[in-house]
Amino acid sequence: MLVFRAVIKRVIYGGLLVLCLNGQTYAQGAEVVLVGQEKSVEFNKIYELILKDAGIQYEILVVPMGRKRRMFVEGKILIDCCTVPEWRSRPEEIANQTHSVPFYNSAEQYVFHKDKPIQIVSRKDLKNYRLSIVRGYFYRNERYFGEVIGAENTEQMIRLVAHKRVEIGIINPFDFKRLQMEAPLPLRLDGVHEISPLSIRVHKNRPDLLERINGVIEQYLARGYVEEILGQAIERKTE
């Protein structure tokens, strides 16, 4: 099992053993919650800030998506992000999960080669094109997809579009902007495939964690803080 541990230090202060985890300092014996990793750089920034502001001491687990979903059902992972209820719709998941207040309405947009723009008037138009999606991700209205080529991650997906192996990809604008800043490709973004109200998934056995997370999200929404965090995440990634 591969576990990601951000900086962990053991320090003695006045005889008290203290654990520094994920940049925070906690007394030994305090509960450390195992949480799933969010692969999007931008949304992971929000996710971790919410956990920290909720006073949740956490350790991030990095495992393949399928295994992460099983571990959540088993109660080994107690918190996961970023999702909507219909993305986790297996009976055993429904029976063991609750969701926070949505913290952001994420647009999933179409990405094309800049020399081959495509106008999607109706989702039924997708049947006429080769499409790349990230394996393990949930996409609404997949029944309208034509030929599909799976990608290991978002970076590979947009490269397939740039190299004209497929004609359309689907990506959120924050990931697109960051990736284009890191390594520009001849691509353009246009149209919206879906709007997803993202939330944090919490195991049903821990309503105390859900209450703390919801409290922080409501404060963020009242201040318009989520959009600010998203902008900062992109800037820091590309400095």
BELNOR-V460298 format. One line per field, one symbol per residue. ss: DSSP state (2 for helix, 1 for strand, 0 for the rest). A space follows every 10 residues. Layout:
ss=???
This chain:
ss=0010000011 1110011111 1001111000 0011110000 2222222222 2220000111 1000222222 2220000011 1110222000 2222221110 0001111111 1110000000 0022222200 1111000000 0222000111 1002222222 2200000111 1122222222 2200001111 1111111111 1110002222 2222222222 2220222222 222222200
